Amino acid sequence: MLQGLPGILNCAEMHFIAQPILHRGGELFGHELLLRFKQYADPQALLKIVKHLDLRHALDLQVCQMATELSAIKPDTGCWLLNLYAESLPKADIQLALETLVETLQPAALWLHVLELDQTQDMPLLRNAMRRLHDANINFALDIGDLEHPYSQFLPFDLLRMNVAEIQHPRWSQCLEEARLRNIPLLAYRVENEAQVHALSQQRIDYLQGYAVRDIITLEIPRYTV
């Protein structure tokens, strides 16, 4: 059970689904591991509780532990992309859990999508934590909007993500140009139809993710599966 979480939110209530990420050419790059809860059809409902009770760290630690157990099974899923809160990354137990995970996951790579960067109070502490993890062969992904954060230039990151729903926003073309100038790969997620696939291919977006690309799968772990 998660330390400090309500009893209803125990390990048996949680499982991962994995959404494939493909290279532009169609080859499998990896999967984003998304946490799901039996008692919540909408994962955002539970995350609102986690945020309200300030339990991001406890939830992130459980995600790392679940992923480590899954990595021992070695499913053929390519690299893994996990979603963790920025405020958790400097915690010693999170750092240790991630270093253990990246070792068990080899030769596949581990990517971390950093959540709530804009709510982080101690950016130098976060920068140092990310640099240490980056030196341990852990890659980082930021949302493309995070480029607007004045401290983003000091953070190590290897991938930018953008919601395809924002493709018509002026920021899309601006950030696309900036990403290419900085030689940072781009991942477009929530790709839901062939027209979007075609448009993104024309823009030479590096990675595509969404239902129009390939269906999600459930990663089966005893105790954590549906």
N, C-alpha and C positions, 0 to 999 in steps of 0.2 A: 504494500500500500504506500502511496506517496506520503512522506512525512508532512504532517500539517494539513493535508487535504481532507475534505469531508469523506466519510467512509464509503459513500456511493461511488467515489472516483478512485477505485482501486485498480490494480493491474488487469484484473479479469474484465474490466469494462472497456479496455483500450486495445486497439489494434492499429496496424499500419495498412494503408493502401498505397500503391506506388503508381505514379503517373509517369509514363515514358517521356523522355526527352530525346529528340532525334537531331542528328546533324542535318544541315540543309540538304545534303544529298540523300538523306533517308536512312543512314546508318544509325544504330542505337548508340547514344552517348551515355545515357544512364537513366536514373529514375529519381523523382522527388518523392521522398517518403512523407506522407501526410497522416497525421494522427487523427483517428476517429474514435468515437465513443458510443457504446451501445445505447445509452440512455438519451443521447442527443442526436436527433436527425440533422440538426444544423450545428456543426462544430463551433461556430462563432458564439453560440449560446453558452457553451461551457467556458470558452476563452474569456467571455465577459466576466464570469464568476471568478476565474483565475486572476484576472487583472484587478477586480474589485477587492479580492482578499490578498492581493500582492503575493501571489504564489507562482510567479513566473519561474523563479529559480528552481523550486521544487519540481515543477512540471518539466522543465528543460533537463534536469538531472534524470528524471524517469525516461524521457525520450532517449537520452544517451545510453542508458542501461538496456532499454528494449532493443535499440539498434545494435548494441554489442552482442546481445544474445542472438539476434537474427544473423549477424555477420558470421557467426560460427557455423551456420548452416551453409554459407557461401552460395546463395542463389545467384544465378547468372543474370544479373541486372545491370551490369556496367557500374559506373560511378554512382554514388549516392549524394543526394542533396537534402539536407536536413534544415529545418527552420528553428532557429533559436533566438531568444531575445538578447539584445545587445547588453542589457544590464547583467545577464548571467555569465557572459564570457570571461570576465576577470576572476570569477570565483574559483578557488583552488580545486574544489571537487569537480567542477565542470571541466576545467583544464585537464585534470587527470583522466576523467572519463573519456574525453575526446582523444587524448593521446593513446589511450587503450583501444578505443574504437578504430582509429586510423591504422593501428598495427594489425588488428584482427581482420580488417577489411582488405588489406593488401592482397593482390596487386591493384585492386580497384581503388579509385581515388575518392576522398571524402570532400564534399563541398558544404559550406554553411551559408545559408541565406540569413542575413542579419536583420532582425525585426526591431522596429521602434528605435531606429538610430536617432531620430529627432527628439526622443524623450530621454536620452542619456545625459546624466548630469556631469559625469567626470570623463570627458573625452580623452585626456591624456592616459588615464588608466585603461580605457577601452583600447586605445591605440597600442599600448604596450602588450596587452593581452592578445590582441589580434596578431601582432607581429610575432609573438612567441609561438602561437599556434601555426602561423604561416610558415615559420621556420621548421615546424614539425610536419610539414607536408600536408597541411590542411588548407584548402582553397576557400576563398570567400566570394559571395555574390551579394551585390547590393541592388536595391531598386533604382531604376534610372533617375527617379526623382531625388534620390539621396545625393546626387551630384550637386544639388543646390545647397546642400549643407556646407557651411564654410570650412568644416573640419574634414570633409571627405577626402581632400587631397592628401591628407596625412595618413590615411588608412590603407592597408594592403588589401586589394580586392582584384579578382581575376575575371569577373563576369558581371554584366549588368542585365537586369531583368526588367521587362516592361509589359504591362497588360495590353493586349491587342485592342481592347476597348478604347484605349487612348490614342490609337494610331492617327486619328485626325487632329489631335491636339498639336498646336504649334511646337510644344516642347519636344514632341517625338522627333521631328527633323533636326532640331537644335542638338538634342542629346545624341542622336544618331551620328551627327557630324563630329561632335566632341569625342564620342567613344571611338570612332575610327581614327581621329587624330591621335588619340592616346593608345591606339591598337588594343582596345579592350573588346573581347567578344560580346555579342548581344544575344540574349535569349528572349523570345516572344512567347508568352504563356496565355492560356485561355484562347487558343486557336480553335475555332468552332466550326469553320466551314471551308470548302475548297477555295472560295474566292479569297479568303484571308491567307491561305497557304500560298496561293499564286502571288498575291501582292507582296507578301513577306519574302518570297523567293526572288522576286524582282528587285527588292531592296537588299538582297544578299545578307539577310539576317542569318547569323551563324547557327542558332539552335531554335527549334520549334517544339512547343508543348501544348497539348490540349486534345479534346475529343476528336477533332478532325485529323489528328496525327496518328494516334493509336489509343486503344482503350486502356483504362487503368487495370491493375491487377491487385489482388490481395496477397500480401506476403505472410505466409503462414508460420507462426511460431506457437508452440504449445503454451497455453495460458494466456496468449494475447490475441488469438484469432476469434473471429465471429463464430 
